Amino acid sequence: MKIALIGYGKMGKMIEQIALERGHEIVSIIDIDNQEDFDSPEFQSADVAIEFTAPQAAYGNYLKAWQKGVKVVSGSTGWMKEHGDDVRRACSEDGKTLFWASNFSIGVAIFSAVNRYLAKIMNQFPQYDVEMEETHHVHKLDHPSGTAITLAEEIVAGIDRKEAWAEDTTDPKLLRVDHIRRGEVPGIHTIRYDSDADLITISHDAHSRKGFALGAVLAAEYTKDHDGLLTISDMFNF
């Protein structure tokens, strides 16, 4: 498979390494200093472009790739509120393809499935209050993480006593989501159900970015043969 990379930071470089190990070809690498390469024949030859950039750049990158007929896999977060409707319309009505996930880790996909199931169970036990904490490296400026938002939305969907999620809240109707930034932590997400009697905790602790990179390449392999707006739940049927 021919893959183009959009964004060549730590994630982009690790994705490149894993893609090559899996026998794929990197035909184009686009970063901030060579945006003109979107118009190159090398980029246009790609089966899929894997995009990991900044929230303010992601949507524009999708448009540029789609204009060249290239499908996109993206792990960029923070663009959904402003451009989500446009992306959904492009994929449902205009024939574009985007595989988007806030986190491509296989472990996080499993963790998310456990989170949804546990929320369904805990909806029956109002004596337990639930809260979440996410920890990432100091270079991550946005908060809460895209993964935390996805997990929080799953909890809110499963527990009737929570109306929404929020940071720094004491409102019992809201799911509290806290964030910590320290060191070079790749990502830790912890969900706690606490009662007077006991505490139930589930947690996912990433050892490195390798799991995210592998998941992104697996998503590209899946996207090559599928169309529309795709998610982790399409690729993994938990």
VEXGUTI-251169 format. One record per residue: residue number from 1; residue in three letters; chain; x, y, z of N, C-alpha, C in turn. Coordinates in pm, 1 decimal, padded with zeros to 6 digits. Layout:
<atoms>
- nr,rest,kette,nxx,nyy,nzz,caxx,cayy,cazz,cxx,cyy,czz
- NUM,ALA,A,X,Y,Z,X,Y,Z,X,Y,Z
...
</atoms>
This chain:
<atoms>
- nr,rest,kette,nxx,nyy,nzz,caxx,cayy,cazz,cxx,cyy,czz
- 1,MET,A,00083.8,-00119.7,00000.0,00000.0,00000.0,00000.0,00087.1,00124.3,00000.0
- 2,LYS,A,00042.7,00225.6,-00073.3,00115.1,00352.4,-00078.1,00053.9,00449.2,00023.4
- 3,ILE,A,00139.1,00499.4,00112.2,00094.2,00586.3,00220.6,00163.1,00721.5,00211.9
- 4,ALA,A,00085.0,00827.8,00230.0,00139.8,00961.8,00246.5,00127.8,00999.8,00394.1
- 5,LEU,A,00226.1,01071.2,00445.2,00222.6,01119.7,00582.5,00201.4,01270.5,00582.2
- 6,ILE,A,00104.4,01315.8,00659.5,00081.7,01459.5,00678.5,00110.9,01489.2,00824.3
- 7,GLY,A,00223.3,01557.9,00847.8,00272.7,01577.7,00983.0,00388.2,01482.0,01007.8
- 8,TYR,A,00503.7,01536.5,01044.2,00622.3,01452.4,01057.8,00692.4,01479.5,01191.0
- 9,GLY,A,00610.2,01483.0,01296.7,00664.7,01491.5,01431.5,00695.2,01352.6,01483.8
- 10,LYS,A,00692.6,01337.2,01616.0,00725.2,01208.1,01676.3,00630.2,01098.2,01629.1
- 11,MET,A,00500.7,01130.9,01621.4,00404.5,01030.9,01576.1,00427.0,00996.4,01429.8
- 12,GLY,A,00447.4,01097.5,01347.1,00468.4,01073.1,01204.7,00587.8,00983.1,01179.3
- 13,LYS,A,00694.6,01007.0,01251.2,00815.5,00925.7,01233.4,00793.0,00781.5,01279.3
- 14,MET,A,00718.4,00763.7,01388.3,00692.6,00628.0,01435.4,00597.1,00554.2,01340.9
- 15,ILE,A,00498.9,00626.0,01287.6,00408.6,00566.2,01188.2,00487.1,00522.4,01065.1
- 16,GLU,A,00580.0,00606.9,01021.6,00664.5,00571.6,00907.5,00738.8,00440.9,00933.9
- 17,GLN,A,00798.8,00427.9,01050.9,00876.2,00309.0,01085.0,00788.6,00183.6,01081.4
- 18,ILE,A,00670.7,00190.9,01142.8,00583.6,00073.5,01149.0,00526.4,00040.9,01011.6
- 19,ALA,A,00492.1,00143.5,00933.6,00439.2,00119.2,00798.8,00541.9,00046.9,00712.9
- 20,LEU,A,00667.7,00088.8,00722.5,00773.2,00023.1,00644.5,00793.8,-00120.8,00690.9
- 21,GLU,A,00787.9,-00141.3,00823.3,00803.4,-00276.7,00878.0,00692.9,-00369.7,00829.1
- 22,ARG,A,00574.1,-00312.2,00802.7,00460.4,-00392.5,00756.9,00454.6,-00402.5,00604.7
- 23,GLY,A,00560.5,-00355.6,00537.8,00572.1,-00373.4,00394.0,00506.8,-00267.4,00308.3
- 24,HIS,A,00470.6,-00154.9,00367.9,00408.1,-00047.0,00291.7,00513.7,00050.5,00239.6
- 25,GLU,A,00473.2,00134.0,00146.9,00563.2,00232.1,00085.9,00518.6,00372.6,00126.1
- 26,ILE,A,00612.3,00453.2,00173.9,00584.4,00594.0,00203.7,00617.5,00674.8,00078.8
- 27,VAL,A,00514.8,00728.0,00013.5,00535.6,00795.3,-00115.1,00548.5,00947.3,-00101.4
- 28,SER,A,00503.4,01002.5,00012.8,00509.7,01147.6,00031.3,00504.9,01179.3,00179.5
- 29,ILE,A,00586.1,01277.2,00220.1,00584.4,01326.3,00358.3,00564.4,01476.5,00353.5
- 30,ILE,A,00455.0,01523.2,00409.1,00423.2,01666.1,00406.8,00427.5,01720.7,00548.4
- 31,ASP,A,00502.9,01826.7,00566.1,00510.3,01894.5,00694.9,00485.6,02043.4,00670.8
- 32,ILE,A,00505.2,02123.5,00770.6,00468.9,02264.3,00762.5,00548.2,02340.3,00657.2
- 33,ASP,A,00668.2,02292.5,00623.4,00755.8,02367.5,00532.8,00748.8,02321.1,00387.2
- 34,ASN,A,00660.8,02225.4,00354.3,00649.7,02182.0,00214.8,00504.7,02154.1,00175.7
- 35,GLN,A,00416.9,02246.8,00210.5,00274.1,02231.2,00183.1,00243.9,02219.2,00033.7
- 36,GLU,A,00334.2,02269.8,-00050.2,00312.7,02260.9,-00194.6,00312.3,02116.6,-00243.9
- 37,ASP,A,00362.6,02023.5,-00160.9,00368.2,01884.0,-00204.1,00230.8,01816.6,-00207.4
- 38,PHE,A,00128.4,01883.4,-00154.7,-00007.1,01832.7,-00175.2,-00038.9,01822.2,-00324.9
- 39,ASP,A,00026.1,01907.8,-00405.6,00001.8,01909.0,-00550.0,00093.8,01815.2,-00627.2
- 40,SER,A,00179.3,01742.3,-00556.3,00277.3,01657.9,-00624.8,00213.2,01527.2,-00671.5
- 41,PRO,A,00265.4,01469.2,-00778.4,00214.6,01339.1,-00822.9,00240.1,01228.6,-00721.3
- 42,GLU,A,00344.6,01244.4,-00640.8,00374.1,01143.8,-00538.5,00260.7,01138.7,-00435.5
- 43,PHE,A,00217.4,01256.4,-00390.2,00107.6,01258.2,-00293.6,-00019.4,01200.3,-00354.7
- 44,GLN,A,-00048.4,01239.3,-00477.3,-00171.1,01194.3,-00543.5,-00170.8,01043.7,-00570.2
- 45,SER,A,-00053.0,00981.2,-00567.2,-00045.6,00836.4,-00591.0,-00078.2,00755.6,-00466.5
- 46,ALA,A,-00092.1,00822.2,-00351.3,-00113.6,00750.4,-00225.0,-00252.4,00686.5,-00219.9
- 47,ASP,A,-00259.0,00567.5,-00163.8,-00388.0,00504.4,-00136.7,-00455.7,00570.6,-00017.9
- 48,VAL,A,-00375.4,00606.0,00082.7,-00426.1,00666.3,00205.6,-00322.2,00764.5,00257.9
- 49,ALA,A,-00369.3,00878.4,00312.0,-00281.8,00970.6,00383.4,-00310.7,00958.4,00532.6
- 50,ILE,A,-00205.5,00948.4,00612.6,-00220.1,00944.6,00758.2,-00181.6,01081.4,00812.5
- 51,GLU,A,-00275.9,01144.2,00883.2,-00261.0,01283.3,00925.6,-00256.5,01294.5,01077.3
- 52,PHE,A,-00145.2,01347.1,01129.9,-00132.5,01380.3,01271.4,-00071.0,01519.3,01280.3
- 53,THR,A,-00154.5,01621.6,01291.3,-00104.1,01757.9,01299.7,-00175.0,01830.0,01414.2
- 54,ALA,A,-00189.6,01961.3,01401.5,-00253.3,02043.2,01504.4,-00401.6,02061.1,01474.2
- 55,PRO,A,-00484.0,02086.6,01576.7,-00627.7,02103.3,01555.0,-00661.3,02209.2,01449.9
- 56,GLN,A,-00586.0,02319.2,01448.7,-00616.9,02427.5,01356.0,-00581.3,02395.2,01211.4
- 57,ALA,A,-00499.9,02291.9,01191.4,-00457.4,02256.3,01055.3,-00530.2,02135.0,00999.6
- 58,ALA,A,-00588.6,02053.7,01086.2,-00639.8,01922.9,01044.9,-00745.2,01932.4,00935.0
- 59,TYR,A,-00849.0,02013.1,00954.4,-00958.6,02019.1,00857.7,-00909.0,02064.6,00720.7
- 60,GLY,A,-00821.5,02162.9,00718.8,-00764.8,02207.9,00591.9,-00685.9,02097.5,00523.6
- 61,ASN,A,-00617.4,02017.0,00601.3,-00543.1,01903.8,00544.3,-00637.6,01800.9,00483.2
- 62,TYR,A,-00750.5,01777.4,00549.3,-00848.8,01684.6,00492.4,-00893.2,01733.6,00354.4
- 63,LEU,A,-00925.9,01862.6,00347.4,-00975.2,01919.0,00221.4,-00871.3,01906.5,00110.3
- 64,LYS,A,-00745.9,01935.0,00143.3,-00639.5,01926.8,00043.3,-00621.4,01783.0,-00006.3
- 65,ALA,A,-00626.2,01688.0,00085.7,-00610.4,01547.4,00046.4,-00729.7,01501.7,-00037.9
- 66,TRP,A,-00849.4,01537.2,00005.2,-00969.2,01496.8,-00068.7,-00970.6,01554.5,-00210.0
- 67,GLN,A,-00921.6,01677.3,-00223.5,-00917.0,01739.3,-00356.2,-00830.4,01659.1,-00452.5
- 68,LYS,A,-00734.6,01586.3,-00398.5,-00645.5,01503.3,-00480.4,-00692.9,01357.9,-00487.2
- 69,GLY,A,-00811.5,01331.4,-00433.3,-00866.8,01196.8,-00439.4,-00803.6,01098.4,-00343.3
- 70,VAL,A,-00744.9,01149.1,-00234.7,-00674.6,01063.2,-00138.9,-00757.4,01048.1,-00011.4
- 71,LYS,A,-00778.6,00924.9,00030.7,-00846.9,00897.7,00156.3,-00758.0,00939.8,00273.8
- 72,VAL,A,-00820.8,00970.2,00388.4,-00745.3,01020.8,00503.1,-00773.9,00939.2,00628.2
- 73,VAL,A,-00666.2,00908.5,00701.5,-00673.9,00857.0,00838.2,-00618.6,00967.0,00927.9
- 74,SER,A,-00693.7,01005.1,01031.5,-00648.7,01117.7,01113.7,-00667.6,01091.3,01261.9
- 75,GLY,A,-00565.7,01132.0,01338.7,-00573.7,01127.6,01483.8,-00571.9,01265.7,01544.9
- 76,SER,A,-00585.7,01368.8,01461.9,-00588.8,01505.9,01513.2,-00721.8,01531.9,01582.1
- 77,THR,A,-00717.6,01603.4,01693.7,-00838.5,01634.1,01768.5,-00857.2,01784.9,01776.7
- 78,GLY,A,-00973.4,01825.4,01823.4,-00999.3,01966.5,01846.4,-01069.2,02037.9,01732.5
- 79,TRP,A,-01093.5,01970.4,01620.2,-01157.6,02033.7,01503.9,-01306.1,01999.9,01492.5
- 80,MET,A,-01351.7,01901.1,01568.1,-01485.2,01844.8,01548.2,-01596.8,01946.4,01571.9
- 81,LYS,A,-01584.2,02028.3,01674.2,-01691.4,02122.5,01708.4,-01717.5,02219.9,01595.0
- 82,GLU,A,-01610.9,02269.8,01533.8,-01625.4,02370.9,01428.9,-01653.3,02310.3,01292.3
- 83,HIS,A,-01593.5,02194.5,01263.7,-01600.1,02139.8,01127.7,-01666.9,02002.2,01119.1
- 84,GLY,A,-01716.8,01950.8,01230.0,-01774.1,01816.5,01230.7,-01886.7,01797.5,01130.3
- 85,ASP,A,-01978.1,01893.8,01123.6,-02091.3,01881.4,01030.5,-02042.8,01879.3,00885.9
- 86,ASP,A,-01944.2,01962.6,00854.0,-01891.1,01966.6,00717.2,-01824.5,01834.4,00680.6
- 87,VAL,A,-01751.4,01776.2,00773.9,-01684.5,01648.6,00747.8,-01786.1,01537.5,00728.1
- 88,ARG,A,-01887.7,01532.9,00814.3,-01990.6,01430.4,00800.1,-02061.8,01442.6,00665.4
- 89,ARG,A,-02088.3,01566.0,00623.8,-02155.1,01589.3,00495.7,-02065.4,01545.2,00379.4
- 90,ALA,A,-01937.9,01576.9,00388.2,-01844.9,01539.9,00280.9,-01836.4,01388.8,00265.9
- 91,CYS,A,-01838.6,01317.9,00379.2,-01825.9,01172.0,00374.3,-01956.1,01103.8,00335.5
- 92,SER,A,-02069.9,01161.7,00372.8,-02198.2,01097.0,00343.3,-02254.9,01136.9,00208.1
- 93,GLU,A,-02225.2,01260.5,00163.2,-02287.1,01311.0,00040.8,-02188.7,01330.4,-00074.9
- 94,ASP,A,-02063.5,01357.6,-00044.2,-01967.2,01392.7,-00149.4,-01868.1,01280.7,-00180.7
- 95,GLY,A,-01882.8,01165.9,-00117.2,-01797.5,01052.4,-00150.0,-01657.7,01056.2,-00092.3
- 96,LYS,A,-01633.6,01141.7,00008.1,-01500.9,01148.5,00069.2,-01488.3,01041.7,00177.8
- 97,THR,A,-01363.6,01011.0,00214.3,-01338.4,00909.7,00316.4,-01244.0,00963.4,00423.2
- 98,LEU,A,-01288.1,00951.9,00548.8,-01205.1,00987.8,00664.0,-01222.7,00881.3,00771.1
- 99,PHE,A,-01111.6,00821.7,00812.4,-01110.0,00736.0,00931.2,-01054.5,00822.6,01043.5
- 100,TRP,A,-01141.8,00855.6,01140.2,-01097.5,00942.7,01248.7,-01110.5,00870.8,01382.3
- 101,ALA,A,-01010.7,00890.1,01466.1,-01015.6,00838.1,01602.8,-00939.0,00932.8,01693.5
- 102,SER,A,-00990.0,00952.5,01812.9,-00916.1,01032.1,01910.7,-00795.6,00955.5,01962.8
- 103,ASN,A,-00797.9,00823.0,01946.1,-00687.1,00739.7,01990.4,-00689.8,00609.9,01909.7
- 104,PHE,A,-00577.8,00574.3,01846.9,-00571.6,00456.7,01761.4,-00519.7,00332.0,01832.1
- 105,SER,A,-00487.1,00343.8,01958.3,-00432.5,00230.2,02031.6,-00533.6,00116.0,02038.8
- 106,ILE,A,-00487.7,-00006.1,02009.5,-00574.3,-00123.1,02023.0,-00616.9,-00138.7,02168.7
- 107,GLY,A,-00523.1,-00113.0,02259.5,-00556.2,-00121.9,02401.7,-00663.2,-00023.9,02442.6
- 108,VAL,A,-00658.6,00097.4,02388.1,-00761.3,00197.1,02419.4,-00895.6,00156.8,02360.0
- 109,ALA,A,-00893.7,00093.4,02242.2,-01018.9,00044.3,02183.9,-01084.2,-00059.0,02276.2
- 110,ILE,A,-01001.6,-00147.5,02331.6,-01052.7,-00246.7,02426.6,-01100.4,-00177.7,02554.3
- 111,PHE,A,-01021.0,-00083.0,02603.2,-01055.3,-00007.2,02723.8,-01188.1,00066.6,02705.5
- 112,SER,A,-01207.7,00123.3,02587.3,-01331.3,00194.7,02557.6,-01451.6,00101.2,02562.6
- 113,ALA,A,-01434.7,-00020.5,02509.5,-01543.5,-00118.1,02514.9,-01576.0,-00154.8,02659.6
- 114,VAL,A,-01472.7,-00172.6,02742.0,-01493.2,-00201.8,02884.6,-01563.1,-00083.4,02952.1
- 115,ASN,A,-01521.9,00038.8,02917.2,-01581.9,00158.6,02973.6,-01731.7,00165.4,02944.7
- 116,ARG,A,-01769.9,00136.9,02820.4,-01911.9,00142.0,02784.8,-01991.6,00036.4,02861.3
- 117,TYR,A,-01934.0,-00082.5,02873.1,-02004.0,-00190.5,02942.5,-02016.0,-00160.9,03091.8
- 118,LEU,A,-01908.4,-00110.4,03150.6,-01911.5,-00078.8,03293.7,-02011.5,00032.9,03322.5
- 119,ALA,A,-02017.7,00134.5,03236.7,-02114.0,00242.5,03256.5,-02256.8,00189.4,03254.7
- 120,LYS,A,-02282.7,00096.1,03165.0,-02415.8,00035.3,03156.8,-02451.4,-00035.6,03287.5
- 121,ILE,A,-02353.9,-00106.8,03344.3,-02376.8,-00174.5,03472.0,-02397.6,-00073.1,03584.0
- 122,MET,A,-02310.2,00027.8,03591.1,-02312.1,00121.9,03703.2,-02430.9,00216.3,03699.0
- 123,ASN,A,-02499.9,00220.9,03586.1,-02622.0,00301.7,03578.7,-02726.6,00251.3,03678.0
- 124,GLN,A,-02714.1,00124.6,03717.5,-02810.1,00063.5,03810.3,-02775.7,00089.1,03956.9
- 125,PHE,A,-02659.4,00152.4,03982.2,-02612.2,00167.5,04119.9,-02579.9,00314.2,04149.6
- 126,PRO,A,-02679.8,00394.0,04182.9,-02660.1,00538.4,04201.4,-02573.8,00574.8,04321.6
- 127,GLN,A,-02544.1,00478.0,04409.5,-02457.6,00509.3,04523.3,-02312.8,00533.8,04481.1
- 128,TYR,A,-02279.4,00498.4,04356.1,-02144.3,00521.0,04304.8,-02140.1,00650.2,04222.6
- 129,ASP,A,-02049.4,00739.2,04259.1,-02023.4,00856.4,04174.5,-01903.7,00824.0,04085.8
- 130,VAL,A,-01899.1,00886.6,03969.4,-01794.1,00854.4,03872.3,-01718.1,00981.6,03836.2
- 131,GLU,A,-01588.5,00967.6,03819.0,-01504.0,01077.9,03773.3,-01389.2,01020.8,03691.2
- 132,MET,A,-01325.4,01109.2,03614.5,-01215.9,01066.5,03527.4,-01096.1,01158.9,03544.1
- 133,GLU,A,-00976.8,01101.0,03522.4,-00852.7,01178.3,03524.0,-00767.1,01134.1,03407.2
- 134,GLU,A,-00710.8,01229.9,03335.0,-00617.0,01196.6,03227.0,-00485.7,01267.4,03250.9
- 135,THR,A,-00374.7,01196.4,03224.1,-00239.7,01249.5,03242.4,-00162.2,01236.3,03112.5
- 136,HIS,A,-00098.2,01345.8,03069.5,-00017.1,01344.1,02948.1,00110.1,01425.7,02969.2
- 137,HIS,A,00199.4,01417.2,02872.1,00325.7,01488.9,02873.4,00303.0,01640.8,02871.8
- 138,VAL,A,00404.6,01714.2,02913.6,00391.9,01859.1,02928.4,00379.8,01931.5,02794.4
- 139,HIS,A,00409.5,01863.4,02684.5,00399.9,01927.2,02553.1,00256.4,01931.1,02501.3
- 140,LYS,A,00168.5,01854.1,02563.1,00028.9,01851.1,02520.0,-00044.4,01968.2,02583.8
- 141,LEU,A,-00085.3,02063.8,02501.7,-00143.6,02187.3,02552.8,-00294.9,02180.2,02566.6
- 142,ASP,A,-00362.0,02102.0,02480.5,-00507.0,02094.7,02488.1,-00550.1,02003.5,02602.4
- 143,HIS,A,-00664.3,02032.0,02657.7,-00719.5,01948.3,02763.8,-00870.7,01968.4,02770.8
- 144,PRO,A,-00943.7,01863.4,02810.8,-00893.3,01727.6,02829.4,-00854.8,01665.5,02695.2
- 145,SER,A,-00787.7,01554.1,02699.9,-00744.1,01488.4,02577.4,-00864.5,01443.2,02495.4
- 146,GLY,A,-00842.4,01424.7,02365.3,-00949.3,01374.3,02280.6,-00999.0,01239.2,02326.7
- 147,THR,A,-00907.0,01155.8,02374.0,-00946.0,01024.4,02425.4,-01034.3,01038.4,02548.3
- 148,ALA,A,-00998.6,01130.3,02638.1,-01078.9,01152.4,02758.2,-01219.2,01200.3,02721.4
- 149,ILE,A,-01228.0,01287.1,02621.8,-01359.3,01335.4,02578.5,-01444.0,01220.3,02525.9
- 150,THR,A,-01383.6,01135.4,02443.2,-01456.1,01019.4,02390.2,-01503.9,00929.0,02502.8
- 151,LEU,A,-01416.4,00898.3,02598.5,-01453.3,00813.6,02711.4,-01562.6,00879.2,02795.4
- 152,ALA,A,-01550.0,01009.9,02817.1,-01649.2,01083.0,02897.0,-01786.3,01080.5,02829.6
- 153,GLU,A,-01787.9,01098.5,02699.0,-01915.1,01095.1,02626.8,-01979.3,00956.9,02635.0
- 154,GLU,A,-01895.9,00852.4,02635.9,-01949.1,00716.4,02652.0,-02012.1,00697.8,02789.2
- 155,ILE,A,-01947.7,00752.2,02892.0,-02001.3,00741.4,03027.7,-02133.0,00816.5,03039.6
- 156,VAL,A,-02136.8,00938.6,02988.4,-02258.7,01019.8,02994.6,-02373.7,00950.0,02920.4
- 157,ALA,A,-02341.6,00885.3,02809.0,-02444.5,00813.9,02732.9,-02498.4,00693.6,02808.8
- 158,GLY,A,-02415.6,00636.7,02897.3,-02455.2,00515.0,02966.6,-02511.6,00535.5,03105.5
- 159,ILE,A,-02488.6,00652.8,03164.6,-02531.1,00676.4,03302.7,-02631.7,00791.9,03306.0
- 160,ASP,A,-02754.0,00759.9,03341.6,-02862.4,00858.5,03334.6,-02841.5,00975.8,03429.5
- 161,ARG,A,-02771.5,00954.4,03540.7,-02756.6,01060.6,03640.7,-02650.1,01163.8,03603.1
- 162,LYS,A,-02580.7,01142.4,03491.8,-02483.3,01240.1,03443.0,-02536.1,01303.0,03313.5
- 163,GLU,A,-02550.0,01434.4,03314.5,-02607.8,01505.0,03200.6,-02502.4,01545.2,03097.2
- 164,ALA,A,-02379.2,01565.2,03142.1,-02270.3,01607.7,03054.6,-02140.6,01592.7,03132.7
- 165,TRP,A,-02027.5,01621.2,03067.4,-01899.0,01620.3,03137.1,-01846.5,01763.0,03144.5
- 166,ALA,A,-01758.2,01787.1,03240.7,-01699.5,01920.0,03255.8,-01571.5,01909.3,03335.7
- 167,GLU,A,-01482.7,02006.2,03315.9,-01362.7,02015.8,03398.0,-01392.6,02102.3,03520.0
- 168,ASP,A,-01321.1,02074.0,03628.7,-01326.9,02157.1,03749.7,-01469.9,02181.3,03795.9
- 169,THR,A,-01549.9,02077.3,03803.3,-01688.5,02091.1,03844.8,-01714.0,02017.6,03975.4
- 170,THR,A,-01808.2,02070.0,04053.1,-01858.0,02001.2,04172.3,-02005.6,01967.8,04157.8
- 171,ASP,A,-02061.2,01994.0,04042.0,-02201.7,01965.6,04014.9,-02221.6,01814.5,04003.1
- 172,PRO,A,-02302.8,01753.5,04087.9,-02320.3,01607.6,04084.3,-02385.2,01557.4,03955.6
- 173,LYS,A,-02448.2,01646.0,03879.7,-02509.3,01605.4,03753.6,-02408.4,01601.0,03639.0
- 174,LEU,A,-02286.0,01648.7,03664.4,-02182.7,01652.6,03562.3,-02070.7,01553.8,03595.5
- 175,LEU,A,-02018.7,01489.0,03493.5,-01903.1,01401.1,03508.2,-01777.2,01488.1,03512.9
- 176,ARG,A,-01706.5,01481.5,03623.7,-01584.1,01561.4,03638.1,-01468.7,01493.9,03563.9
- 177,VAL,A,-01398.5,01571.5,03480.8,-01282.1,01523.9,03407.0,-01163.8,01613.5,03442.5
- 178,ASP,A,-01063.8,01557.8,03506.9,-00944.6,01632.5,03545.9,-00828.9,01599.4,03452.5
- 179,HIS,A,-00734.8,01693.8,03440.3,-00616.4,01669.1,03357.7,-00490.1,01703.6,03435.0
- 180,ILE,A,-00383.4,01628.0,03406.8,-00251.2,01650.4,03465.4,-00150.6,01650.3,03351.9
- 181,ARG,A,-00054.5,01742.0,03355.5,00052.8,01747.0,03256.1,00186.2,01735.2,03330.1
- 182,ARG,A,00259.5,01625.7,03302.1,00389.1,01605.8,03367.9,00481.2,01520.8,03282.2
- 183,GLY,A,00609.0,01554.8,03284.5,00712.6,01474.8,03220.8,00685.4,01443.6,03075.0
- 184,GLU,A,00712.6,01318.8,03038.1,00694.5,01271.2,02900.3,00590.0,01159.1,02894.4
- 185,VAL,A,00491.8,01165.1,02982.0,00389.9,01060.1,02989.9,00313.8,01049.5,02857.4
- 186,PRO,A,00313.7,00932.0,02791.9,00241.2,00917.5,02665.4,00090.2,00930.6,02680.5
- 187,GLY,A,00038.0,00883.3,02795.0,-00105.3,00895.0,02816.8,-00156.6,00795.3,02918.5
- 188,ILE,A,-00225.7,00845.9,03021.2,-00290.9,00761.5,03120.9,-00434.8,00811.2,03136.0
- 189,HIS,A,-00530.0,00719.6,03125.7,-00670.2,00754.6,03145.4,-00726.8,00663.3,03254.1
- 190,THR,A,-00782.1,00725.3,03358.7,-00832.4,00650.9,03473.5,-00976.1,00692.5,03502.8
- 191,ILE,A,-01061.9,00594.0,03522.2,-01203.0,00617.5,03553.8,-01231.3,00552.1,03687.8
- 192,ARG,A,-01293.4,00628.6,03778.7,-01318.9,00579.4,03914.1,-01467.6,00587.6,03946.9
- 193,TYR,A,-01518.5,00478.4,04001.1,-01654.2,00474.8,04056.5,-01639.3,00459.1,04207.5
- 194,ASP,A,-01677.8,00561.6,04282.2,-01651.7,00565.1,04426.0,-01783.0,00567.2,04503.8
- 195,SER,A,-01786.7,00489.9,04610.8,-01901.7,00489.3,04701.9,-01849.6,00488.0,04844.6
- 196,ASP,A,-01940.4,00495.2,04940.5,-01899.4,00486.8,05080.9,-01838.5,00351.1,05112.3
- 197,ALA,A,-01879.1,00249.0,05038.1,-01835.6,00112.6,05068.7,-01705.0,00074.8,05000.8
- 198,ASP,A,-01684.7,00120.7,04875.7,-01566.5,00076.5,04802.6,-01541.6,00163.6,04680.2
- 199,LEU,A,-01431.9,00132.9,04611.9,-01389.2,00207.7,04494.5,-01359.3,00109.8,04381.3
- 200,ILE,A,-01417.0,00135.3,04264.4,-01389.5,00056.4,04144.5,-01313.6,00145.6,04047.3
- 201,THR,A,-01198.2,00097.0,04000.1,-01113.0,00177.0,03912.3,-01075.4,00097.3,03788.2
- 202,ILE,A,-01085.3,00160.5,03671.7,-01027.4,00103.7,03549.6,-00931.5,00208.1,03492.6
- 203,SER,A,-00822.0,00160.8,03433.1,-00719.6,00253.9,03386.0,-00647.7,00197.3,03264.4
- 204,HIS,A,-00610.6,00286.4,03172.9,-00523.9,00249.8,03060.8,-00399.6,00337.0,03067.2
- 205,ASP,A,-00283.5,00273.0,03066.6,-00155.5,00342.0,03079.5,-00069.1,00305.3,02959.5
- 206,ALA,A,-00049.9,00400.0,02869.1,00031.3,00374.0,02749.7,00179.5,00378.2,02785.5
- 207,HIS,A,00254.7,00275.9,02744.3,00398.2,00272.4,02770.8,00476.3,00359.5,02672.4
- 208,SER,A,00423.2,00374.1,02550.3,00489.4,00453.8,02447.8,00386.7,00490.9,02341.6
- 209,ARG,A,00431.8,00564.0,02239.9,00343.6,00598.9,02129.4,00330.3,00486.1,02026.8
- 210,LYS,A,00402.5,00377.9,02047.3,00404.5,00271.5,01946.7,00265.4,00213.2,01921.6
- 211,GLY,A,00186.2,00197.4,02028.9,00052.0,00142.6,02013.0,-00036.3,00232.5,01928.9
- 212,PHE,A,-00019.6,00364.5,01945.4,-00097.7,00459.1,01865.2,-00057.8,00448.5,01717.7
- 213,ALA,A,00073.1,00440.5,01693.9,00123.6,00435.6,01556.7,00079.8,00307.2,01486.1
- 214,LEU,A,00089.2,00193.6,01554.1,00045.5,00067.9,01494.5,-00102.7,00073.9,01460.4
- 215,GLY,A,-00182.5,00126.5,01551.2,-00325.6,00137.8,01525.7,-00356.0,00225.2,01405.8
- 216,ALA,A,-00278.8,00332.8,01387.7,-00300.1,00421.4,01273.4,-00269.9,00350.2,01142.3
- 217,VAL,A,-00165.3,00268.0,01142.0,-00132.1,00193.0,01020.1,-00238.8,00086.3,00993.4
- 218,LEU,A,-00286.4,00020.0,01097.3,-00395.2,-00076.8,01080.1,-00519.6,-00007.3,01025.2
- 219,ALA,A,-00545.1,00114.2,01073.7,-00659.6,00190.8,01023.8,-00643.0,00224.8,00876.4
- 220,ALA,A,-00519.6,00257.4,00835.7,-00493.3,00286.6,00694.6,-00518.0,00163.0,00609.3
- 221,GLU,A,-00475.4,00047.4,00657.1,-00498.9,-00077.2,00584.3,-00649.0,-00102.3,00568.1
- 222,TYR,A,-00725.0,-00072.8,00672.3,-00870.4,-00089.2,00667.0,-00933.8,00013.1,00572.6
- 223,THR,A,-00888.0,00136.8,00580.1,-00947.1,00245.6,00502.5,-00927.5,00226.5,00352.6
- 224,LYS,A,-00817.1,00165.4,00314.3,-00789.7,00144.2,00172.6,-00907.4,00078.0,00101.9
- 225,ASP,A,-00977.6,-00010.3,00170.5,-01085.4,-00087.2,00108.3,-01224.4,-00049.6,00158.9
- 226,HIS,A,-01235.3,00064.1,00229.4,-01364.7,00107.6,00280.9,-01382.8,00257.7,00254.5
- 227,ASP,A,-01507.0,00301.3,00257.4,-01538.6,00440.1,00223.5,-01626.9,00503.8,00330.5
- 228,GLY,A,-01630.2,00637.8,00327.7,-01718.3,00712.0,00417.0,-01647.5,00758.0,00543.1
- 229,LEU,A,-01726.0,00788.9,00645.5,-01672.3,00830.2,00774.7,-01655.6,00705.9,00860.8
- 230,LEU,A,-01531.5,00669.9,00887.9,-01499.8,00544.7,00956.2,-01444.0,00572.5,01095.7
- 231,THR,A,-01465.6,00476.7,01186.8,-01416.6,00489.4,01323.3,-01358.4,00356.6,01370.6
- 232,ILE,A,-01301.6,00360.1,01489.5,-01245.0,00238.9,01550.1,-01350.8,00129.4,01562.6
- 233,SER,A,-01475.3,00166.5,01591.3,-01580.6,00066.8,01608.8,-01611.3,-00005.3,01478.9
- 234,ASP,A,-01580.4,00056.4,01363.8,-01595.0,-00013.2,01235.2,-01487.5,-00120.1,01219.0
- 235,MET,A,-01366.8,-00088.9,01262.6,-01254.2,-00179.6,01245.2,-01254.0,-00292.0,01348.7
- 236,PHE,A,-01292.6,-00258.7,01472.8,-01297.2,-00358.2,01580.2,-01440.4,-00374.9,01626.3
- 237,ASN,A,-01495.5,-00491.8,01611.1,-01633.9,-00517.2,01648.0,-01639.6,-00577.6,01787.7
- 238,PHE,A,-01625.8,-00492.1,01890.0,-01629.7,-00539.3,02028.9,-01773.9,-00539.7,02077.6
</atoms>
